[in-house]
């Protein structure tokens, strides 16, 4: 009887732990933690702090592409960009695992999304084929 109770307890602990870890990795959505815009003449630069709400990010390039996609679609949960005023010509993003990591300054990675040709006035929505995503070290 004690053996059966012990096995049930171990299985319960494994299920609870697995569920908690699953939630921490897959149950929460990324969001913007902070943003800063700079505009001068026809140039608009957006600097974002994004919290991915994950324990780890296996493919940082895919994560960065998803962030850019959400910026282009203006589909973050807590932030709406005012693209009717101006659309960013440059995007700089710092990515953190959680809000707590952002408060501590422990970033996962950062990247920029910039036009290949710095002479043009391209923006991230209308001219996405002109941009290069570059992970910064």
LINHUVEN-V518784 format. One record per backbone hydrogen bond with DSSP energy under -0.5 kcal/mol. NH is the residue of the N-H (numbers start at 1). CO is the residue of the C=O. E is the energy in kcal/mol with one decimal. If there is no record, write none. Layout:
NH CO E
NH CO E
//
This chain:
5 1 -2.1
6 2 -2.5
7 3 -2.4
8 4 -2.3
9 5 -2.3
10 6 -2.4
11 7 -2.5
12 8 -2.4
13 9 -2.4
14 10 -2.4
15 11 -2.4
16 12 -2.5
17 13 -2.7
18 14 -2.7
19 15 -2.3
20 16 -2.5
21 17 -2.7
22 18 -2.4
23 19 -2.3
24 20 -2.6
25 21 -1.9
26 22 -3.1
27 22 -0.6
27 23 -1.9
31 51 -2.4
33 49 -3.4
34 49 -1.7
36 47 -2.5
38 45 -2.7
40 43 -2.5
43 40 -2.4
45 38 -3.2
46 90 -2.4
47 36 -3.0
48 46 -0.5
48 92 -3.0
49 34 -2.9
50 48 -0.5
50 94 -2.7
51 31 -2.9
52 50 -0.6
52 96 -2.6
53 97 -0.9
54 97 -1.2
58 56 -0.5
60 58 -0.6
63 59 -2.0
64 60 -2.6
65 61 -2.5
66 62 -2.0
67 63 -2.1
68 64 -2.4
69 65 -2.4
70 66 -2.3
71 67 -2.1
72 68 -2.8
73 69 -2.4
74 70 -0.9
75 70 -2.3
83 81 -1.4
85 82 -1.0
86 82 -1.2
89 44 -3.8
90 44 -1.1
91 113 -1.5
92 46 -2.6
93 111 -3.0
94 48 -2.3
95 109 -3.1
96 50 -2.8
102 98 -2.0
103 99 -2.3
104 100 -1.4
105 101 -1.0
105 102 -0.5
106 101 -2.4
107 105 -1.1
108 95 -3.0
109 95 -1.2
110 136 -0.8
111 93 -2.5
112 134 -2.4
113 91 -2.9
114 132 -1.9
115 89 -0.6
116 130 -3.3
118 116 -0.7
120 117 -0.8
124 88 -2.4
127 123 -1.9
128 125 -0.5
130 127 -2.3
131 128 -1.5
132 114 -3.3
134 112 -2.8
134 132 -0.6
136 110 -2.8
//
